[in-house]
């Protein structure tokens, strides 16, 4: 029998970056259908993040998700299941591959004006004339990028236009720092074209840091995290039908493991990063700090069951640092990324969607210790044949009949 679950803990209050996207939206309107296809082929699906923000992704959903964060495992712990954002999932949503190389880190040598000019299809003199110092570092004001991007669209200089639009999305949406300014870190990551690891690092580092402070401003690309979260949730039935009448918290507490969309068929043939260097898990390096994440906890997402709980070494927190204060742990993470452990489906064995008792009991114990941030709710999707609240329904019918009589 599972131990009783804790409830009623005090929930942190989070706020989100809300960058001004008007100028970026005006620039995006210049793209033609043909160039939209060319943009996607070169830079992936990052334009969809901009479109999602203009349709107002549900911040309440992201805020609710953060209440389920479990700092001891660095994952999200729900009623009887765990969810883990993964590098591979982010890669699929962005349409950007994970390169087999060391990702961006804070002390990496910044690109010079020649490298920037080449990436943006601009002249070196134009780049040097418009690099501006703001917030202690160099970058481009959005005013310059929009003006030059519009000029490129008018002149049908599509390589330049696509590059400037993509850089704007990197700097204002994916790695927002200073309002209406694309700083050098965003420019550098745009040139490297390997943003997935930094994006996920920002998610884990910011949430982990702010959860210990009981909330505050979280610095990561919230629309992308929402897209990941929504991909695991039911697309029809009570969860969707109740969206206008029930809060996110009530709907999430009504879900069980059997209701979650676990496997994404798109990852079937993907290699998965399971560990790096001396670590049994993966050290992520975000813009503001590093942290380990535990891909072993995402086995169900990859289409494989847990037969038993993970080993403690596979979920250990070996790294947590802030980039501005700890270069030693950053150096450890950089060294680890020189030895990436990629695993394909042969490593995991045969596909298995079963639920095994030892793992289920372990999840129950994790949930019991951590507790839930909101009161328990009856399942939104009860087992087939079960009639939920049938007594309540009969009582209501009886009361209505008495009123009529």
Buried (B, 14 or more C-beta within 10 A) or exposed (E): EEEEBEEEEEBBEBEBBEBEBEBBBEBBEBBEEEBEEBBBEEBBBBBBBBEBBEEEBBBEBBBBBBBBBBBEBBBBBBBBBBBBBBBBBBBBBBBBEBEEEBBBBBEBEBBEBEBBBBBBBBEBEBBEEBBBEBEEBBBBBBEBBBBBBBEBBEEEBBEBBBBBBBBBBBBBBBBBBBEBBBBBBBBBBBBBBBBBBBBBBBBBBBBBBBBEEEBBEBBBBBBBBBBBBBBBBBEEEBBEEBEEEBEBBBBBBBBBBEBBEBBBEEBEEBBBBBBBBEBBBBBBBBBBBBBBBBBBBBBBBBBBBBEEBBEEEBBEBBBBBBBEEBBEBBEBBBBBBEEBBEBEBEEBEEEBEEBEEEBBBBBBEBBBEBBBBBEEBEBBBBEEEEEBEEEEEEEEEEEEEEEEE
